[in-house]
Amino acid sequence: MSTEAETMLDKDFNPSLRFLVVSDIHIKDEKCIEEQRFASALKYAYSIARSSESYKKLDAIVIVGDFANSGTEIQMQKVKNILDAGVDYDETQVISSFASHETNGEGTEVASERMKRILGQDSDQHKIINGFHFISISPSHGCNYNDDKKAWMARELASAAEGDRAKPIFVFQHPHNTNTVYGSILWGEDELITTYMNYPQIIHFSGHSHAPINDPRSIHQQHFTSLGTGTLSYFEMDEFDKITGSIPDNKENAAQMLIVEADKDNRVRVYPFDVLTGHFFPQVHRIDTPSDIGSFTYTAD
């Protein structure tokens, strides 16, 4: 497989930030195709960055949970090895969170300890990269958030918005917010959405559903902007009225990711990308004024 990506980055857009978003990788103890797909996703992200005429950096890689299939030491170490082989740490920051699959075996505390010890990653993170706030949160149990987690997110959002309410805030959690993007009916949680509603400038990324990001419903705007992050493992659908139910035929032909750019004027571009073919999908999500609900175009209408 070639990892030279065919680029369709907006040449009239001059980013000051670029990052990759992936989720639901599902690395297993035994050798698995997801290892190759994750490594390819990293290579494609750098290839895309280098192909840019105006800005050639990949500033961050964000992993939005379920990167390990059951959170074992072996799986965590595999993820670390793939990252070490594929990431230029001098250029690129890595932000990751865990979710229900990392806690399948031994619970939240063990998953948190392993992620810190093996990956060097805190469960919850708030970083500023090139002036933009990145807030990533892991669940307190399963895919749910207790009062302490809710309070932490409220504090971090208030801090992020303090300086400039027009600047987008990038937020990452594993489950979708209910009734937002495609996949959020079956695989959504609503515990943090009332906090997010206070910040229209949020651009929120979530996974969990394995729903395809080339579906136009994978972006949603109402109180804020939401995007689904897809999967590198297998597809699942949201409705039960499909011929095959929620699991489609050829479900394993799945490897998708997002390339996200932002510029000095707070505009954002999101490019859905297919790792299996090395091509962008034809849609580009354009968010020119993230803080202005009146400008939202990816609405239910």
Sequence and secondary structure as in RCSB ss.txt:
>XXXX:A:sequence
MSTEAETMLDKDFNPSLRFLVVSDIHIKDEKCIEEQRFASALKYAYSIARSSESYKKLDAIVIVGDFANSGTEIQ
MQKVKNILDAGVDYDETQVISSFASHETNGEGTEVASERMKRILGQDSDQHKIINGFHFISISPSHGCNYNDDKK
AWMARELASAAEGDRAKPIFVFQHPHNTNTVYGSILWGEDELITTYMNYPQIIHFSGHSHAPINDPRSIHQQHFT
SLGTGTLSYFEMDEFDKITGSIPDNKENAAQMLIVEADKDNRVRVYPFDVLTGHFFPQVHRIDTPSDIGSFTYTA
D
>XXXX:A:secstr
     B    TT   SEEEEEE    B SS  HHHHHHHHHHHHHHHHHHH SS     EEEEES  BSS  HHH
HHHHHHHHHHH  TTT EEEEE  TTTTTTT HHHHHHHIIIII   SSEEEEETTEEEEE   SBTTB  HHHH
HHHHHHHHHHHSS TTS EEEEEEEEETTSSTTTTTSEE SSHHHHTT TTEEEEEESS   TTSGGGEEESSSE
EEE   SS    S S STTTTS TTTT   EEEEEEE TTS EEEEEEETTTTEE S  EEES TT GGG  SS 
 
